């Protein structure tokens, strides 16, 4: 996490003061991070509400289930090989780490024989947070990272609302997080190609100082790994899966705007864990991040609403909720590098840009149903590049020259291409192997009934009885005979 | 006997109901309805995409009356439901063959 010149992994196991007394686990940082991890996990149910309210009533459950399905699949995989692939300690060509080094979090939950690791006073493996001398348990870092992987996969689902087989989605979640997300997390945060490590692309661009890139890329909490990645994957999936029946002709209005507002609120709340928690310690930077995250989001609301008021004549609720998310997305990579005023500028532009970008799908004819591209990709790109413009010290607008911005553009484009190509391969393979779409009549009738055998709302009693039709109906059959006999006699 | 059916604006319902009670009508049936006439629908905007909503919420009010009351009831409803703006609704009268009160079995005018 955080700025990659201070890549986490390469420093912690290396410093193993064999003779010195074991480091003390920092209780405040640990308590803070446990809460932050819980906050980030809450974002995914929040996202389910945000997305669920925006679909039509007949497919609300399927939409929400894609988020909850992601929680199930990705959470388990993360413990098995995800953490190992991103932060397992090894490095395969700067792209990923060995998935088996820390399989099942071995050596993370407790020490492993033959492996030298820094352990706390209670014998728990610890990490030295960015070399600051603050120690937190490594297993806590793994838990925190797990929640990021879950939300990233869940974000993609908004691009393919109303029409995708749940089984294909679940397989996609497993494959995509393994092939795209874990390597990307390694590349950016684990000391790989897109980090500020010596072997990374930024180091090749502007040289190396003290064993790290002179101009390190800024991605504090996941503009590239989470938002550009999910946004691009959403675009590719929307193209491969195809449009919903009636897209661009019939009205596909959000069925429950209050749910969307509630979801946006929960996302915002959880995002404090996402951004401030990425500092991995309760300190001054985390506090700055809290303020930057808030004020950029506030400005995001204003940016989106301003565009709507001028263009459409009304400031809408969905617009405010979307402005919240656009502001949050944009500030994510930049939150540790900007001043509060810089954050306002970043959020304002993000809200306005995304408000303009959501219309593109109608112009270009791709059905990114809930605007994953318009919000996450566009604001993710803007936040990553904008960090290069607005970073205090190294940013272009602060007299830092073009270097930082150029590094940001390179990293953003690299994420875009990696995510796009790999997602395309996965999506096409799954189309051939399993198929993405439910049958047309199922889609029109509503996917909830056929995929989940449920309906989101039962506002009008629809009759019926307990049990499956055909079984246990002898009584009814006899009854039916009596009625028909009565009618004929 | 006649059935007077009125499609009116939802917020005119209270006025219509009170006027009918004052006129001496003792029962009515009200249901929520949606539809459009010359008024057509209205437009809504979600994330910059404008949608035309065809069906506007309305109230359907039904009153059973004796033949000679029908004109008076129609006049009462029209007066009370009118706002003068587009979308005020419609009232129509249809003939009714028979009516039965379920509890007593009374028929015809007695059952109204």
Interface residues (C-beta under 8 A of the other chain):
Chain A: X251 X253 X254 X308 X311 X312 X314 X316 X318 X319 X322 X355 X358 X359 X362 X371 X374
Chain B: X44 X45 X46 X47 X48 X49 X50 X51 X52 X53
